[in-house]
């Protein structure tokens, strides 16, 4: 997997693998980061890419002092499986 880029104006984290783009979309507002979607194409699925995107978003939220609303079901489950990030949950 390539590095994860934070595209601030678009409010998303993106990465590329084998010519396919994966991304996590969010909305930042009022001290909260709401994760709305995590999209990984089938061709590059099953490699932990979605988890790395969620981790990047949570690391950003932690550094910015934001609480997280995991509206995306994948992000919600990922946070529950990684209790070290649960304190970020709004």
TIDO-991551 format. One record per residue (C-alpha): x, y, z. Coordinates in steps of 0.05 Angstrom, whole numbers, plus 32768, in hexadecimal, padded with zeros to 4 digits. Layout:
TIDO-991551
REC     xx     yy     zz
REC      X      Y      Z
...
***
This chain:
TIDO-991551
REC     xx     yy     zz
REC   8000   8000   8000
REC   8017   8047   7FF1
REC   8018   807D   8025
REC   7FD7   8099   803F
REC   7FCB   80E1   802B
REC   7F9E   8111   8050
REC   7F78   813C   801F
REC   7F5F   8172   804E
REC   7F33   819B   801D
REC   7F0F   815B   8007
REC   7F0B   8142   804F
REC   7F26   80FD   803F
REC   7F61   80CE   8047
REC   7F78   80AA   8008
REC   7FA9   8075   7FF3
REC   7FB9   804D   7FB4
REC   7FC8   8003   7FA9
REC   7FD3   7FE2   7F66
REC   7FB5   801D   7F42
REC   7F75   801E   7F6C
REC   7F63   8057   7F9B
REC   7F46   804B   7FE0
REC   7F2C   8083   800D
REC   7F0B   8096   804E
REC   7EDB   80D2   804D
REC   7ECC   80FC   808A
REC   7EAB   813C   80A1
REC   7ECF   8168   80D3
REC   7EA2   8197   80F9
REC   7E99   81B2   8140
REC   7ED3   818C   815E
REC   7EBE   814A   813F
REC   7ED7   811F   8106
REC   7E9D   80F6   80EA
REC   7EB6   80BC   80C0
REC   7E81   80B3   808A
REC   7E9D   8080   8059
REC   7ED8   8051   8051
REC   7EDF   8038   8009
REC   7F10   8003   7FF2
REC   7F06   7FE5   7FAC
REC   7EFB   7F99   7FAA
REC   7F3C   7F91   7F82
REC   7F66   7FA7   7FBE
REC   7F38   7F91   7FF6
REC   7F4D   7F63   802F
REC   7F91   7F82   8039
REC   7F83   7FAE   8076
REC   7F7F   7FED   804C
REC   7F3D   8004   806B
REC   7F5A   7FFB   80B0
REC   7F97   8024   809F
REC   7F6A   805C   8085
REC   7F41   805B   80C5
REC   7F81   805C   80EF
REC   7F9A   8098   80C8
REC   7F59   80BE   80D4
REC   7F5A   80AD   811E
REC   7FA2   80C2   8125
REC   7F90   8104   8104
REC   7F54   810D   8133
REC   7F7F   80FE   8170
REC   7FB4   8130   815A
REC   7F80   8165   814C
REC   7F5A   815A   818D
REC   7F1B   8143   8169
REC   7EE7   8111   8180
REC   7ED2   80DC   814D
REC   7E8D   80C8   8134
REC   7E96   8086   810E
REC   7E58   808B   80E2
REC   7E78   8059   80B2
REC   7E6A   8013   80CC
REC   7EB0   7FFB   80BB
REC   7ED0   8033   80E4
REC   7EA0   8026   811E
REC   7EB3   7FDC   8121
REC   7EFD   7FEC   8117
REC   7EFC   801B   8153
REC   7ED9   7FE7   817E
REC   7F10   7FB5   816C
REC   7F47   7FE7   817D
REC   7F36   7FFF   81C3
REC   7F72   802E   81C4
REC   7F48   805C   8197
REC   7F05   8056   81BC
REC   7F14   8095   81E6
REC   7F0E   80BD   81A5
REC   7EC6   80A8   819B
REC   7E95   80E2   81A2
***
